[in-house]
């Protein structure tokens, strides 16, 4: 009986060693998975952005990572009185800005009609001089003077103008706006401006202006707006995953991807729900087996984390030990042991 048990144990060890290699091969062939990526160092990267003079980027990272000290430092830098005043005055008088405060003040000037008059005057002077004019700014400025917008639509109108001046609006979206104004397609134009307005109200002018860069038409703008309204740290997702990030409507998938930084968001955009190992049928079956007292799920977890050197070492040890135990049982049997 002892001989049979030793042989059986040897076979089990050999099969376990082969199973370790096969399991790792399966995980590699069907991966990669978000769970195998290391968490993104949000706080460290926020400090680096702040030191580089980019407080808005630092705020995005600090908010996503829950870095309270870095967030406070970034906000303090962003809100310095002298810098705020200088950027605001520049935004009001020129209608041009490179950051959130200047863009916000440029939008504020649009709300009191000054911006629409200013833009029409600038474009008119440029036309008289034979210089190139911006048809989109002319169309939106004229609409701002002639029409009474709902707050959401008006906010979208002002945001698009500010984004155009800041160079953050794609040519495709600008062309779509001009075409709708020419065709007097007011309902589709209101829908487009409404999407931009919702995004502006949700994110604020500075961040919404950045998000507009990821939309080339009305449909993409609506998708980006929905993403901005429903997802945490949407600008990071768009920056790391591009337009495809706006399609990540699965909250748990997006949260897991965002926690792992650019590589995580890119992986989620590329593979969708298959990027989560916990969504794989084999893993679900293993988890159920573990609930019933089986160790399969634990083995999958260990294989997911293990590197090939570790897998090779463990598998080789199991194979050698299994072969030794099996041969031990065979030798004992040959000498007449029970």
Beta strands, then each sheet from edge to edge (+ up, - down):
end
